[in-house]
Amino acid sequence: MAKLWTAVLILAAFLLAAPVIESGTVDTQFFQAVGTADGGGGG
């Protein structure tokens, strides 16, 4: 029974982490774009 719960927890953690990782990638690209625009405008 313990193995079943372990598998369920791992699956749940993966499903919860996937969107966070994707959003993190988007945020990184967004910040890079803002940083580039800010650097160009300030310079």
Residue pairs with C-beta under 8 A, 6 or more apart in sequence:
none
